């Protein structure tokens, strides 16, 4: 359980979920490897999001998450952004309303 609360563990979990969701949506697998996603996440503020999540006592709402900018397209480095779980959930809700 502690591994999943590390930055590397969180990115690993995100990648696994992306792979599963891609299959469910009929999309191709993410257009990057777990290692490439990890490198991208560090370059895009993972340290700041992870520290806020840790400092919150690992609140689900502050958990680092990856959102697809365009929900109709598959996961690619040009179609993702690093956000909190709450931001991702709120955007998904708004996307469904449209």
Secondary structure as UniProt FT lines:
FT   HELIX           2..5
FT   HELIX           7..25
FT   HELIX           34..43
FT   TURN            44..45
FT   HELIX           46..55
FT   TURN            56..57
FT   HELIX           60..62
FT   STRAND          64..68
FT   TURN            71..72
FT   HELIX           77..79
FT   STRAND          80..84
FT   HELIX           85..97
//
